[in-house]
Amino acid sequence: MKTVHTIAELRAAIAEARSARQRIGFVPTMGNLHSGHMALIARAAQHAEFIVSSVFVNPLQFGPNEDLASYPRTLAADQEKLAAAGCHLLFAPSVEEMYPDGQDNQTRVSVAGVSAGLCGGSRPGHFDGVATVVSKLFNMVQPDTAVFGQKDYQQLAVIRTMVRDLNMPVQIVGEPTVRAEDGLALSSRNGYLSEQERAQAPVLYRTLQGLARAIEGGRRDYPALLDEGLDALRGAGLRPDYLEVRDALALGPASPDSPELVFLVAAYLGRTRLIDNLVVRQTARG
């Protein structure tokens, strides 16, 4: 695997792969990689011959009181994992390479509608930062396929909408959430959890599973279900940021006529903010 740090080097390597008539698969990351990221690389390899990944902790998507300074940066370990997973090219730029005129002077990409509420409501400007950096990376890499994890369900919806609205010729593939044996969704932020908090954390997924079983059992009283879920989270020592149910396709309001719903949750465990989601099929009332 080759590692490059500048846009010029990246484009030269991409051009070489293109000249060999290889399709380009892309997995953008913020580093501190785990087996969930490796699943993204494996999925990209199903769609393309030349696999590119990026490691860039994007300051535009962090709020003023968030963990930008402390976010783990583990490039050497990330390089080893990516190479072992079959990645061909790693792009690891500096902030100055990505934003040469400074962040305040950077053109921003804003995706209306789907970015509202949920994490977009709790983290103002977050999805503008995500959409901006992903659009820049797509322009640099020009991939045929890009793979994103479904753990960040709203982010995936934002990116799909951006690609559609801006007519970007990129196939967006969502990879199912990779979980630990106890159900906790793998995340770089799990490393912030204390031993006790890590033991508590699986209640997040268990709560979603309970809500999904209720829907599958025929319940449609969504507000009451969400209240029960919030009570379960608080009872287990978590501080919910939000717990919502939405139509799984467009992230609009949940309806008994929606073929699929998605429960989405964000909650604090100590100082760590965890997110998760679970899609559930429901039978429309006839």
C-alpha positions in Angstrom: 0.0 0.0 0.0 1.2 3.5 -0.9 0.6 6.5 1.4 0.4 10.0 0.0 -0.1 13.3 1.7 -0.8 15.8 -1.1 -3.6 16.2 -3.6 -1.1 16.2 -6.4 0.3 12.8 -5.3 -3.2 11.4 -4.9 -4.3 12.4 -8.4 -1.1 11.0 -9.9 -1.7 7.6 -8.3 -5.4 7.7 -9.3 -4.5 8.5 -12.8 -2.1 5.5 -13.0 -4.9 3.2 -11.8 -7.3 4.7 -14.3 -4.8 4.2 -17.1 -4.8 0.5 -16.2 -8.7 0.6 -16.6 -9.2 -0.1 -12.9 -12.4 0.9 -11.1 -11.8 3.0 -8.0 -13.4 2.2 -4.7 -13.2 4.7 -1.9 -13.5 4.5 1.9 -13.1 7.9 3.7 -12.4 7.7 7.4 -11.2 9.8 10.3 -8.7 7.2 11.4 -8.3 5.2 14.6 -9.5 2.3 12.5 -11.2 -0.9 13.8 -12.8 -4.0 12.2 -15.8 -2.0 11.2 -13.6 0.1 8.9 -12.1 -3.1 7.5 -15.5 -4.3 6.6 -15.9 -1.1 4.5 -12.6 -1.9 2.7 -13.8 -5.5 2.0 -17.1 -4.2 0.6 -15.3 -1.7 -1.6 -13.2 -4.5 -3.0 -16.4 -6.2 -4.2 -17.1 -3.2 -6.4 -13.6 -2.1 -7.6 -10.1 -3.2 -8.3 -8.2 -0.3 -6.8 -9.1 0.6 -3.3 -8.4 4.1 -1.9 -8.9 5.2 1.7 -8.4 8.5 3.4 -7.5 9.3 7.0 -8.4 12.9 7.9 -9.8 14.3 11.1 -12.0 17.0 9.6 -12.2 20.1 11.8 -15.2 21.4 9.9 -17.5 18.8 11.4 -16.6 19.4 15.0 -18.3 21.9 17.1 -16.5 24.3 19.5 -17.0 22.2 22.5 -16.4 18.8 20.9 -13.5 16.4 20.9 -11.4 17.6 17.9 -8.2 18.1 20.0 -8.5 14.8 21.8 -9.8 12.7 18.9 -7.4 9.7 18.6 -4.9 10.0 15.8 -3.2 6.6 15.1 -1.8 6.8 11.6 0.9 4.2 11.9 -1.5 1.6 13.2 -4.1 2.6 10.6 -1.6 2.1 7.8 -0.9 -1.4 9.0 -4.6 -2.3 9.2 -5.4 -0.9 5.8 -2.5 -2.6 4.2 -3.5 -6.0 5.7 -7.1 -5.4 4.5 -6.0 -4.9 0.9 -6.2 -1.2 0.5 -3.9 0.1 -2.3 -3.7 3.8 -1.6 -4.0 5.9 1.6 -4.5 9.6 1.4 -3.5 11.3 4.7 -3.6 15.0 4.2 -2.9 17.8 6.6 -5.5 20.4 7.5 -3.6 22.9 5.4 -3.6 20.7 2.4 -7.4 20.3 2.6 -8.2 23.9 3.5 -5.3 26.0 2.1 -7.2 29.3 2.4 -8.3 28.5 6.0 -11.6 27.0 7.2 -13.4 30.3 7.5 -12.9 31.0 3.8 -13.9 27.5 2.7 -16.9 27.1 0.4 -19.4 25.0 2.3 -21.8 22.3 1.0 -25.2 22.2 2.9 -27.7 19.4 2.3 -31.2 20.6 3.3 -33.9 18.4 4.7 -32.3 15.2 5.6 -29.7 16.9 7.7 -32.3 18.5 10.0 -32.9 17.1 13.5 -31.2 14.1 15.1 -27.4 14.6 15.1 -28.0 17.7 12.8 -30.1 19.2 15.6 -27.7 18.3 18.4 -24.5 19.3 16.4 -25.2 22.5 14.4 -23.1 22.7 11.3 -21.9 19.1 11.7 -23.4 17.8 8.4 -22.2 20.9 6.5 -18.7 19.9 7.5 -19.3 16.3 6.5 -20.8 17.2 3.2 -18.1 19.7 2.4 -15.2 17.4 3.1 -16.8 14.4 1.4 -17.6 16.5 -1.7 -13.9 17.6 -1.8 -12.7 14.1 -1.4 -15.0 12.9 -4.2 -13.6 15.5 -6.5 -10.0 14.5 -5.6 -10.5 10.8 -5.8 -13.3 10.6 -8.4 -14.3 7.1 -7.2 -16.7 4.8 -9.0 -18.0 3.5 -5.7 -17.7 4.9 -2.1 -18.6 2.9 1.0 -20.0 4.2 4.3 -21.1 2.5 7.4 -24.8 2.4 8.3 -24.0 3.1 12.0 -23.9 6.8 10.9 -27.4 6.4 9.4 -28.2 10.1 9.0 -24.7 10.8 7.6 -25.2 8.1 5.0 -28.6 9.7 4.1 -27.0 13.1 3.8 -24.3 11.8 1.5 -26.7 9.9 -0.7 -28.8 13.1 -1.0 -25.8 15.2 -1.8 -24.7 12.8 -4.5 -28.1 12.7 -6.1 -28.8 16.5 -5.9 -25.3 17.4 -7.3 -25.3 14.7 -9.9 -22.1 13.2 -8.7 -21.2 10.0 -10.7 -20.5 8.0 -7.5 -22.3 4.8 -6.4 -22.9 5.1 -2.6 -22.9 1.7 -0.8 -24.0 1.3 2.8 -22.3 -1.4 4.9 -24.2 -2.8 7.8 -23.0 -1.9 11.3 -20.3 -4.1 12.8 -20.9 -4.9 16.4 -19.0 -6.4 19.3 -20.3 -9.7 20.7 -22.5 -7.9 23.2 -24.1 -5.8 20.5 -22.3 -2.5 21.0 -21.7 -0.8 17.6 -18.0 -0.5 16.9 -16.9 3.1 17.1 -13.6 5.0 17.5 -15.2 6.8 20.4 -15.7 3.5 22.3 -12.1 3.9 23.4 -13.2 6.8 25.6 -15.4 4.5 27.8 -14.2 3.4 31.2 -14.4 -0.3 32.0 -17.7 0.2 33.9 -19.1 2.4 31.1 -18.2 -0.2 28.5 -20.2 -2.8 30.5 -23.2 -0.5 30.5 -23.0 0.6 26.8 -24.7 -2.5 25.2 -28.1 -1.3 26.7 -28.2 1.1 23.8 -28.6 -1.7 21.2 -30.8 -3.8 23.6 -33.2 -0.9 23.9 -33.4 -0.6 20.1 -34.0 -4.3 19.8 -36.9 -4.1 22.3 -38.5 -1.3 20.3 -38.1 -3.2 17.1 -39.8 -6.3 18.6 -42.7 -4.1 19.7 -43.1 -2.8 16.1 -42.9 -6.4 14.7 -45.5 -7.4 17.3 -47.9 -4.8 15.8 -47.5 -1.8 18.1 -47.8 1.6 16.3 -48.0 3.9 19.3 -44.7 5.5 18.4 -44.6 8.3 21.1 -45.4 5.7 23.9 -42.7 3.4 22.6 -40.1 6.2 22.5 -41.0 7.1 26.1 -40.4 3.5 27.2 -37.1 3.5 25.4 -36.0 6.7 27.0 -37.0 5.4 30.4 -34.9 2.2 29.8 -31.8 4.3 28.8 -32.1 6.6 31.8 -32.7 3.6 34.1 -29.4 2.1 32.8 -27.4 5.3 33.6 -27.3 6.9 30.1 -28.3 10.5 29.3 -30.3 10.4 26.1 -29.6 13.1 23.5 -32.4 11.9 21.3 -34.4 8.7 20.6 -36.6 8.9 17.4 -38.3 6.7 14.9 -38.4 7.8 11.3 -39.3 6.4 7.9 -36.2 4.5 7.0 -36.0 5.6 3.3 -36.3 9.4 3.5 -35.9 10.0 7.2 -39.3 11.6 7.2 -41.9 11.1 9.9 -42.7 7.5 10.9 -46.1 6.3 9.5 -48.0 3.0 9.9 -47.8 2.9 6.1 -44.0 3.0 6.0 -42.6 -0.4 4.9 -39.5 0.2 7.0 -38.8 2.3 10.0 -35.5 3.2 11.6 -35.0 3.8 15.3 -32.1 6.3 15.9 -30.5 7.1 19.2 -27.7 9.2 20.6 -26.9 9.1 24.3 -24.1 10.1 26.6 -22.4 7.6 28.8 -20.1 9.6 31.1 -18.6 12.1 28.7 -18.8 9.9 25.7 -21.6 10.4 23.1 -22.7 7.1 21.5 -25.0 6.7 18.5 -26.8 3.7 17.1 -29.8 2.8 14.9 -31.9 -0.2 14.0 -34.1 -0.7 10.9 -37.3 -2.6 11.3 -39.9 -3.8 8.8 -43.5 -3.2 9.6 -46.7 -4.4 8.0 -49.1 -1.6 7.0 -52.5 -1.8 8.5 -55.1 -3.0 6.1 
